[in-house]
Amino acid sequence: DDKFGAPGIDAIQNNGFPTSPIMATLLDGTKIYVGGEFNSAGNNIALWDTQTGQWKQMGTGTNGVVNVLRKWKDYIVVGGKFTLA
């Protein structure tokens, strides 16, 4: 949906196949978290707030690729190939 996409987050064509920098998603109420390898909406992790219709950066992000997002109690747990978050 063009309302959800953002430059650097959208899937692109690579040798005729769509590829995406998004590697993980997490739905939490009205919020959608995405992780991967991008820096346009945030540094490898971003939040789409369905109430405001905008991307929000999560803190300073990570210094590497985000591969997994999970909710644990009131926390969002992030895993991947990074050393700072």
C-alpha positions, 0 to 999 in steps of 0.5 A: 500500500502506498500509504504504508511504504517509504523510500528505502523500506519498499520492496525493489526489483532485483533481477526481476524478483522483488526484494525488501530490506525488511527482515522482521515485523511485529504487530502490537496493537495499533503499532507495526514494528519493522526491522532489517537493513535500512536507514530511511525510516530509522537505523534498521528498526522503525515503527509505523504508527497507524494512528498518526500514519507516520514512521517513527525512529526507535531511539538511535536504532542499531548499528547493524541488521535486525533479523527478529522482533518479539514482544516480551511483557512490555518490551520489544526484544530485537535480535540480529547482527549488531553490537549497539542498539 
